[in-house]
Amino acid sequence: MRADPAGARFEPASDGIARLQGEVTLRSVGPLLAAGRDAILAGRAEAVDLAGVTGADSAGLALLIEWLSLARQAGRPLVYRNVPAQIEQLARLSDVQGLVLPAAPTG
């Protein structure tokens, strides 16, 4: 598990479903970027559950897009589950909803 000073955490899992929790903002994305990259490349983050995200800004949305880019470059699968409404709204306003919102079914 990796945490940042703002309280955000990224928890990869052996089952390939990682969890992102806390405030995903400009203040927290630096450490989260590295943690996600490492887990994606190691095959420990084929899905990222966002149910624990309590807030996000455009930097958080950029983080999700960057993780998708890293996964595609590495030939790894990556989907987002339980995308919070705040991230959905940012994605629509930024016209990138097609990158982030085709999430896997919840559950």
C-alpha positions in Angstrom: 0.0 0.0 0.0 1.2 3.5 -0.8 -0.2 6.6 0.8 0.5 10.3 0.3 0.4 13.3 2.6 -3.1 14.1 1.5 -4.4 10.8 2.6 -4.9 9.1 -0.8 -4.0 5.4 -1.0 -3.4 3.0 -3.8 -3.6 -0.7 -2.8 -2.7 -3.3 -5.5 -4.0 -6.8 -4.9 -2.9 -10.3 -6.0 -6.3 -10.8 -7.6 -5.6 -7.9 -10.0 -8.2 -5.6 -8.5 -6.5 -2.6 -7.0 -8.2 0.0 -4.8 -7.8 3.8 -4.9 -9.0 5.6 -1.9 -9.1 9.2 -0.5 -8.7 12.6 -2.2 -7.2 12.2 -5.7 -6.0 15.7 -6.4 -3.0 17.6 -7.5 -1.5 17.2 -4.0 -1.7 13.4 -4.1 -1.2 12.3 -7.7 2.6 12.2 -7.6 3.0 9.2 -5.3 -0.1 7.6 -6.8 1.3 7.7 -10.3 4.3 5.7 -9.4 2.4 3.2 -7.3 -0.2 2.6 -10.0 2.5 2.3 -12.7 4.4 -0.3 -10.8 1.2 -2.4 -10.1 0.0 -2.1 -13.7 3.3 -3.3 -15.1 3.4 -6.2 -12.5 -0.1 -7.3 -13.4 -1.5 -6.4 -10.0 -3.9 -3.8 -11.3 -6.1 -5.1 -14.2 -9.0 -3.2 -12.6 -9.0 -0.3 -10.2 -11.9 0.1 -7.9 -12.6 3.8 -7.3 -15.4 3.3 -4.7 -13.2 4.7 -2.0 -12.4 8.0 -3.8 -13.8 10.8 -1.7 -12.8 13.7 -4.0 -11.0 14.4 -7.2 -9.9 17.2 -9.4 -8.6 17.5 -13.0 -5.2 16.1 -11.8 -7.0 13.0 -10.5 -8.7 12.6 -13.9 -5.3 13.0 -15.6 -3.9 10.3 -13.4 -6.5 7.8 -14.5 -5.9 8.7 -18.1 -2.1 8.3 -17.6 -2.6 4.9 -16.0 -4.7 3.8 -19.1 -1.9 5.0 -21.4 0.7 3.1 -19.4 -1.4 0.0 -19.5 -2.0 0.2 -23.2 1.7 0.8 -23.9 2.6 -2.3 -21.9 -0.1 -4.4 -23.4 -1.9 -4.8 -20.1 -5.6 -4.6 -19.5 -7.0 -1.9 -17.2 -10.6 -0.9 -16.4 -12.1 1.3 -13.7 -14.9 0.2 -11.5 -17.3 2.3 -9.4 -16.3 5.6 -11.0 -17.5 8.4 -8.7 -19.9 10.9 -10.1 -17.3 13.7 -9.6 -14.9 12.0 -11.9 -17.6 11.2 -14.4 -18.6 14.9 -14.5 -14.9 16.0 -15.0 -14.5 13.4 -17.8 -17.6 14.7 -19.6 -16.6 18.3 -19.2 -13.2 17.5 -20.5 -14.6 15.4 -23.3 -12.6 12.4 -22.3 -15.4 10.2 -21.0 -14.7 7.6 -23.6 -11.3 7.0 -22.1 -12.3 6.6 -18.4 -16.0 5.8 -18.3 -16.3 2.4 -20.1 -15.9 0.8 -16.7 -16.2 -2.8 -15.9 -19.4 -3.9 -14.2 -19.5 -3.3 -10.5 -19.2 -6.2 -8.1 
